[in-house]
Amino acid sequence: MAIQTPRINRRIRIPQVRVIDSDGAQIGVISTSEALALAEERGLDLVEVSPKARPPVCKIMDYGKYMYEQNKSAKEAKKRQHVTVVKEIKMRPKIEKHDYEFKVRHAREFLEDGDKVKCTVIFRGRELAHKELGAKIINRAVEDLSDIAQVEVPLRHEGRSIVIVLAPLPASKKKEKENRKGEDAEDQDA
């Protein structure tokens, strides 16, 4: 992943710049030619760190090391990102108990991984006359997953199927639900 390269040394064309020394001390606003001379004297580069500031801020540093650090931090940021994927579980209106539990267990795993889940009930032939059975199955799945998921896209009919999209709960809402469960358990013990 490439980072936008800043202007360095002779590419800095502004007449005056604010200069920061390699140890972080501010030198002040001086002409670009003086700043270049200072950098060359120390065997380092003059790197434009903040081009939008007036006057632009430049730092005397080793450019190669600076770019290495920038690329390294960008890679770290990319590693920490989680791309949300929509996983789909498909069911039928006459789904058996074990099959239903198996599908819900998979949906739970997807939600725990941070992915969204699209629950679909597909109708074939005369089953289309009993859409309430499909809605009942989907509502049961939503209820079973309510501790870790929330409805993102409500129940809707799409041709020969009924669809709902569930998204994982934010961390704060998960903690609230866990706290409520703990309080309910204490109430039952008393």
Kinemage of the C-alpha trace (Angstrom):
@kinemage 1
@onewidth
@group {chain A} dominant
@subgroup {mainchain}
@vectorlist {calphas} color= white
{ca met a 1} P 0.000 0.000 0.000
{ca ala a 2} L 1.669 3.209 -1.186
{ca ile a 3} L 1.467 6.464 0.730
{ca gln a 4} L 1.304 9.813 -1.058
{ca thr a 5} L 4.898 11.027 -1.146
{ca pro a 6} L 5.629 14.453 0.330
{ca arg a 7} L 7.826 17.007 -1.411
{ca ile a 8} L 11.468 16.885 -0.391
{ca asn a 9} L 14.605 19.012 -0.779
{ca arg a 10} L 14.634 20.964 -4.079
{ca arg a 11} L 10.985 20.137 -4.877
{ca ile a 12} L 9.879 22.541 -2.129
{ca arg a 13} L 9.310 25.755 -4.102
{ca ile a 14} L 7.788 28.003 -1.410
{ca pro a 15} L 10.117 30.879 -0.439
{ca gln a 16} L 9.714 30.503 3.354
{ca val a 17} L 8.984 27.458 5.503
{ca arg a 18} L 8.598 26.656 9.205
{ca val a 19} L 11.404 24.235 10.051
{ca ile a 20} L 11.509 21.553 12.744
{ca asp a 21} L 14.849 19.993 13.635
{ca ser a 22} L 15.457 16.220 13.525
{ca asp a 23} L 15.142 16.031 17.335
{ca gly a 24} L 11.734 17.808 17.287
{ca ala a 25} L 12.906 21.309 18.278
{ca gln a 26} L 11.440 24.211 16.288
{ca ile a 27} L 13.974 26.271 14.394
{ca gly a 28} L 11.359 28.775 13.180
{ca val a 29} L 10.338 30.380 9.893
{ca ile a 30} L 13.338 30.659 7.569
{ca ser a 31} L 13.934 30.752 3.832
{ca thr a 32} L 13.817 27.436 1.981
{ca ser a 33} L 17.425 27.788 0.797
{ca glu a 34} L 18.663 28.197 4.415
{ca ala a 35} L 16.603 25.157 5.494
{ca leu a 36} L 18.071 23.095 2.638
{ca ala a 37} L 21.588 24.151 3.617
{ca leu a 38} L 20.920 23.100 7.246
{ca ala a 39} L 19.605 19.701 6.126
{ca glu a 40} L 22.521 19.060 3.734
{ca glu a 41} L 24.995 20.098 6.437
{ca arg a 42} L 23.628 17.320 8.688
{ca gly a 43} L 23.431 14.774 5.862
{ca leu a 44} L 19.610 14.608 6.062
{ca asp a 45} L 16.655 15.635 3.893
{ca leu a 46} L 14.204 18.535 4.173
{ca val a 47} L 10.744 16.929 4.090
{ca glu a 48} L 7.492 18.893 3.753
{ca val a 49} L 5.365 17.403 6.546
{ca ser a 50} L 2.372 19.759 6.477
{ca pro a 51} L 1.986 21.407 3.045
{ca lys a 52} L -1.395 23.053 3.793
{ca ala a 53} L -0.117 25.118 6.746
{ca arg a 54} L 0.927 28.718 6.138
{ca pro a 55} L 3.919 28.762 5.940
{ca pro a 56} L 4.314 25.033 5.178
{ca val a 57} L 5.937 22.935 7.907
{ca cys a 58} L 9.109 21.081 6.944
{ca lys a 59} L 11.190 18.730 9.039
{ca ile a 60} L 14.855 17.840 8.786
{ca met a 61} L 14.967 14.018 8.762
{ca asp a 62} L 16.078 10.882 6.949
{ca tyr a 63} L 13.498 10.600 4.130
{ca gly a 64} L 13.963 6.850 3.563
{ca lys a 65} L 13.338 6.102 7.245
{ca tyr a 66} L 10.287 8.416 7.248
{ca met a 67} L 8.697 6.647 4.262
{ca tyr a 68} L 9.445 3.240 5.802
{ca glu a 69} L 7.619 4.279 9.011
{ca gln a 70} L 4.657 5.673 7.026
{ca asn a 71} L 4.277 2.453 5.005
{ca lys a 72} L 4.596 0.341 8.147
{ca ser a 73} L 1.863 2.294 9.976
{ca ala a 74} L -0.425 2.103 6.915
{ca lys a 75} L -0.014 -1.698 6.789
{ca glu a 76} L -0.805 -1.945 10.507
{ca ala a 77} L -3.956 0.122 10.042
{ca lys a 78} L -5.020 -2.113 7.156
{ca lys a 79} L -4.500 -5.247 9.278
{ca arg a 80} L -6.788 -3.902 12.004
{ca gln a 81} L -9.637 -3.209 9.582
{ca his a 82} L -12.458 -5.705 9.324
{ca val a 83} L -14.328 -5.821 6.051
{ca thr a 84} L -17.958 -6.618 6.732
{ca val a 85} L -19.327 -9.348 4.516
{ca val a 86} L -22.971 -10.339 4.112
{ca lys a 87} L -23.314 -14.083 4.676
{ca glu a 88} L -26.551 -15.812 3.712
{ca ile a 89} L -28.447 -18.646 5.337
{ca lys a 90} L -31.270 -20.216 3.329
{ca met a 91} L -34.181 -22.111 4.836
{ca arg a 92} L -37.471 -23.610 3.711
{ca pro a 93} L -40.877 -23.174 5.382
{ca lys a 94} L -40.973 -26.862 6.385
{ca ile a 95} L -37.464 -26.897 7.917
{ca glu a 96} L -36.826 -29.559 10.557
{ca lys a 97} L -35.803 -28.621 14.098
{ca his a 98} L -32.200 -29.850 13.826
{ca asp a 99} L -31.673 -28.159 10.438
{ca tyr a 100} L -33.059 -24.911 11.823
{ca glu a 101} L -30.728 -25.071 14.868
{ca phe a 102} L -27.779 -25.841 12.577
{ca lys a 103} L -28.522 -22.778 10.396
{ca val a 104} L -28.991 -20.501 13.427
{ca arg a 105} L -25.724 -21.767 14.910
{ca his a 106} L -23.921 -20.831 11.676
{ca ala a 107} L -25.608 -17.422 11.646
{ca arg a 108} L -24.426 -16.899 15.233
{ca glu a 109} L -20.832 -17.711 14.211
{ca phe a 110} L -21.020 -15.248 11.305
{ca leu a 111} L -22.377 -12.509 13.581
{ca glu a 112} L -19.689 -13.160 16.202
{ca asp a 113} L -17.060 -12.742 13.459
{ca gly a 114} L -18.543 -9.298 12.725
{ca asp a 115} L -20.295 -10.198 9.465
{ca lys a 116} L -23.895 -9.421 8.553
{ca val a 117} L -26.345 -12.268 7.976
{ca lys a 118} L -29.089 -12.411 5.362
{ca cys a 119} L -31.792 -14.910 6.385
{ca thr a 120} L -33.838 -16.166 3.447
{ca val a 121} L -36.861 -18.467 3.433
{ca ile a 122} L -37.473 -19.846 -0.048
{ca phe a 123} L -40.917 -21.066 -1.130
{ca arg a 124} L -41.548 -23.664 -3.827
{ca gly a 125} L -44.816 -24.497 -5.560
{ca arg a 126} L -47.864 -24.351 -3.314
{ca glu a 127} L -45.816 -23.315 -0.277
{ca leu a 128} L -46.209 -19.740 -1.551
{ca ala a 129} L -49.798 -19.806 -0.279
{ca his a 130} L -48.469 -20.027 3.305
{ca lys a 131} L -46.067 -17.110 3.592
{ca glu a 132} L -46.945 -16.798 7.295
{ca leu a 133} L -44.947 -20.002 7.925
{ca gly a 134} L -41.831 -18.381 6.439
{ca ala a 135} L -42.381 -15.189 8.441
{ca lys a 136} L -42.766 -17.316 11.583
{ca ile a 137} L -39.413 -19.051 10.943
{ca ile a 138} L -37.633 -15.755 10.307
{ca asn a 139} L -39.130 -14.138 13.413
{ca arg a 140} L -38.027 -17.153 15.455
{ca ala a 141} L -34.470 -16.807 14.064
{ca val a 142} L -34.442 -13.071 14.901
{ca glu a 143} L -35.587 -13.880 18.443
{ca asp a 144} L -32.954 -16.619 18.852
{ca leu a 145} L -30.200 -14.271 17.653
{ca ser a 146} L -31.434 -11.137 19.457
{ca asp a 147} L -28.651 -11.381 22.069
{ca ile a 148} L -25.939 -10.729 19.447
{ca ala a 149} L -27.792 -9.224 16.465
{ca gln a 150} L -30.166 -6.477 15.490
{ca val a 151} L -32.411 -6.183 12.452
{ca glu a 152} L -30.786 -3.989 9.833
{ca val a 153} L -33.212 -4.530 6.941
{ca pro a 154} L -36.740 -5.484 8.070
{ca leu a 155} L -38.709 -8.445 6.767
{ca arg a 156} L -39.558 -8.092 3.081
{ca his a 157} L -40.962 -10.289 0.346
{ca glu a 158} L -38.818 -10.789 -2.762
{ca gly a 159} L -40.638 -12.904 -5.319
{ca arg a 160} L -40.677 -16.490 -4.030
{ca ser a 161} L -38.767 -15.711 -0.841
{ca ile a 162} L -38.854 -13.711 2.395
{ca val a 163} L -35.657 -11.919 3.403
{ca ile a 164} L -34.309 -10.151 6.492
{ca val a 165} L -30.791 -8.809 7.142
{ca leu a 166} L -29.244 -8.971 10.613
{ca ala a 167} L -26.214 -6.964 11.734
{ca pro a 168} L -24.014 -7.689 14.762
{ca leu a 169} L -24.759 -5.594 17.840
{ca pro a 170} L -22.264 -2.853 18.692
{ca ala a 171} L -20.028 -3.766 21.641
{ca ser a 172} L -21.839 -1.366 24.011
{ca lys a 173} L -25.247 -2.976 23.379
{ca lys a 174} L -23.806 -6.471 23.873
{ca lys a 175} L -22.519 -5.443 27.324
{ca glu a 176} L -25.932 -3.992 28.245
{ca lys a 177} L -27.666 -7.266 27.313
{ca glu a 178} L -25.102 -9.314 29.284
{ca asn a 179} L -25.626 -7.066 32.323
{ca arg a 180} L -29.403 -7.497 32.062
{ca lys a 181} L -29.002 -11.291 31.863
{ca gly a 182} L -26.834 -11.226 35.003
{ca glu a 183} L -29.426 -9.156 36.873
{ca asp a 184} L -32.248 -11.505 35.758
{ca ala a 185} L -30.268 -14.510 37.014
{ca glu a 186} L -29.743 -12.829 40.404
{ca asp a 187} L -33.487 -12.058 40.636
{ca gln a 188} L -34.313 -15.720 39.972
{ca asp a 189} L -31.844 -16.906 42.655
{ca ala a 190} L -33.413 -14.686 45.324
